[in-house]
Amino acid sequence: MSAVTKEFKKITTNSVQAMKNQGEKISMLTAYDYTLAKIIDTAGIDVILVGDSASNVMAGHETTLPITLDHMIYHASSVVRAVERALVVVDLPFGSYQGNSKAALNSSIRIMKESGAHAVKLEGGVEILTSIKRILKAGIPVMGHLGLTPQSIYKFGTYTVRAREEAEAQKLLEDAKLLEQAGCFALVLEKIPAELAAQVAKELTIPVIGIGAGGDIDGQVLVLHDMLGMTHEFNPRFLRRYLNLFEDITGAVNSYVGDVKSNDFPNSKEQY
Ligand code: KIV
């Protein structure tokens, strides 16, 4: 843990703003369960995102669309029970906020009340601004999410880099400013050109956290299972793997199977 990070005993929305103001980068990872959340909180992560990527990583769905509000609350409450220091942000899942601002508020209240999380994240800009304002009015901190927004995958058609064209880049910049003006405490930018992300981070006063959005912004987020190498078929350019747990776990399970079959496990010291 860096000396600057140690300054914050418990991370709040104010702490991440202070990090941006002081030029300290913000670290963020996903988690969906108690055990891994405990490990990454102990290791000093600043923000834990209970992402709707749980739909892919935990449930094996092809997209993030199938995960429900009840599922997200289950994952979020497991994470919250583990966390002592990090700020816990929870994704509003597809279908729980796009209908109208009342639905968005009710979904956010359920997340906050039933999981004990600290903030919610929603995908989109001007289209969902009324909902964001209503959630914020209820005192619930909101993190925005622009660029590649996986809940709209059937509109985009692919998971390729967004906002390469001038018109889309301009809309993204305008949306980012609207989210800041509405009162979002931070913004995630996913898979957009680094230069555009850097411009957004420079023009906004709130922290801008990127995934596949380059290094010239206020923080970084990765999906935990990807950076630990548990998922081995997903290899985007932006992903840095810190471990290769798919191979390590496969090796460990192979050894266990061998030990059981050969009657090597348990030995005389491993029994009562
Ligand atoms: O659901 C998720 O994991 C996310 C991150 C990729 C930002 O939204």
Boltz pocket constraint, residues with backbone or C-beta under 6 A from the ligand:
constraints:
  - pocket:
      binder: B
      contacts: [[A, 30], [A, 49], [A, 50], [A, 51], [A, 52], [A, 53], [A, 54], [A, 91], [A, 188], [A, 190], [A, 211], [A, 221], [A, 223]]
      max_distance: 6.0
